[in-house]
Amino acid sequence: MQESWLVIGLGNPGEKYAYTRHNAGHLVIKELAESQGVQLRRHKSGCQVATVHLGYPGSEISTFNIATLDSYMNTSGIPTAKLVKFFNIDPASKLLIIHDELDLPAHELRLKRGGGEGGHNGLRSISQSLGTKDYARLRIGIGRPHPRQDPADYVLSPFGRAEKALLEETVINAANAVTDVVSLGFTQAQQRLNSQKS
């Protein structure tokens, strides 16, 4: 049986952080769950997990698992490793992490595989726990803060009201990129996304 993708959206738990820039990954998982008609449920790994079936009866159906972590961003690694072990997947081929990215313009989306963590505490924790940086990422651009603003404060601040419409579009586009990865494969999905203007 072919391995299913495991898609994890990074963020911090609780209403206080729900719509902050650092929780972009959570927002995409929430959109995927709602658009695919599934409900995230507490898993024994201490995460919120749901299984998505793409396709319709009579067609080839792609199944994948989506999750948010109930741990804080800088301890994302341990629950991620638990999920990887539970679903028995190879992180190098079937793990996709969705996260906010300071080094991309706001609302720009990019798929990449492997590479550094760019100072992102969630990615750093995951790389340490998995013992590898070789996993796929969907990067959601949040732009850089004003030079006088601490980046840590910036990522934990909510998206501005003026950004609401753009944010909704970005989250939907990101969810579509995830389903492309699952249904088309990473390379084709990456080419499709990276050729579009976000």
N, C-alpha and C positions, 0 to 999 in steps of 0.2 A: 504493500500500500504506500502511495506517495505521501511524503510529509506535507502537512498543512502549514501554512504561514502562521506565525505568532506575531501580532501587531500590538505594540505597547505604546501608549501615549503618556508622556512624562508630565509631571505637575506635582503640586502639593495638595494634600487632602484638606477638606473643610471649605465652608462657604466663604470664609475670609479671603481665600486665594482663588476662588472659582473662576473669576474673569480677569486674572492678572496675566501679564505677558508670559510669565514662566509656565502658565497652565495651558498654553496653546495645544499641547499634545492631548490633554484631557478633553478639550473642546472638540477635537477631531474624532476621538473615540466616541464621545457622546453623540455626535452627528451621525457616525456610522451606525451606532446602535439604533437610533431613531429612524434613520432612512431605510435600514434593513429589517425593521420590525422585531428587534430582539431586545432583551433586557439584561443588563449587567447584573450578575449575582455574585455574592461573596463566595470566594473559592477558598479551599483549605490552605492555600499558599498565603492567605492574607491579602488577596487582590480582588478586584471586581472583574469578572470574566464573562464573556458571552461567545457563542459559536455562531458564525454567519455562514449561510449557504447562498452563494451567488448563482444565478441561473434560474431556470424554470423547468417544470416537468417535461421530459422529452429531450432536454438539452443537456450538454455536459455541465455538471454542477461543480463549482469550486467551493470548497469549505475552508474557512480559516477562523482563527481565534483572535479576539480582541480583548484588551485588558487595560485597566488603569491600576496604579499601585496605591495602596493606602499608606505607604511610607512617605517621608519627606524626600524632596528632590535629592539631597546629598547622600541618601541611603537607598537609592534606587537599585543598586546592584544585587543585593541579597534576594529580594522578591523576584527580580528578573531571572536570576539564576535558578530559583525554585520553579518558576514557570517553564523555563527552558528544559529543565530536568523532567518535570511532570509530563509535558507534551512530547518529550523525547525528540527534540529537534536539533539540528546542527545550526548554531547561531550564524555561521558563515553563509548559509544558503537560505534559511527560512525565518530569520528574525528581522523585523523592521521596527525601529525605534522612531517615534515622532517627537520632535522637540523644537523649542524656540531657538532662534539663531541670531545673535547680535551682529554677526558679520555679513548678514544679508539685508538689503533694503526691506523696509516694512512691507509685509504681505507678499513678498516674493517666495516662491516654493522651489526647492531643489531636492532631487534624490541623489544620494551618494552612497558608496560602499566603502567602509573602512576609513582610515585616516585618523587624524588627531581629534581631541575633544574640544579644542578651542576655548579652554577655560570653563567649559560647561560641567558643573559638579555632578549632574545626573549621569552624563556620559562617562565621566571619569570613574564614578562608582561602578557603573555597569562593566566597563572595560576591566576594572580590577577584579570584580567578582567572576566574570567569565574567563578571565585570563587571556583575552584577545580583544583587539579593536576591529576585527574583521567581521563587522555586521552592517546591515543596511540601515540608513537613516533617511527620514523625510524631514528636511530642515524647513522651518517656517520662519521667514524673516521678520524680525521685530525692530530692525534698525538700531542705531546707536543713540544713547541718551545725550542730552546737552552736556558739553564738556564739564560743567560745574556739578552735574548730577552723578552720584555714585551708581555704577552699573548694577550693583546688588539691589539698590533701592528701585532702580528703573525696572528691572525684570519682575519685581514684586509689586509694581504699581499696576492698577487696572488700565485696560485699553480705554482711550478717551471716547467720549460720546460721539464726537465727529467721525470716529473710526468704525462705528457700529456696522454700517452697511458694508464697508470694505471687509471688516472682520468676518461677517456672515459669508460673504463670497469666498474669502480665503479658506475658511473652514470647509465649505462645500467642495471647493477645488482640491483641497488636501484629501478629503474623503474619497473623491473620485480618483486621485492618484494612487491611493491605497488599493482600491478595487482593480485598477489597471495593473498594479504589481502582481496581485493575486491571479488575475485572469490572463494577462499577456506575458508575464515574466518580468523580472527586474530590468533587464537591459532595454527591452522595448518600451516599458513604462517610463524609464528614465529619458530615453530619446524623445518620447512624446511630450513629457512634461518640460524638459529643458529646452524644447524648441518653441514652447508657448511663452507668451508674455504674461507674467502673473499680474 
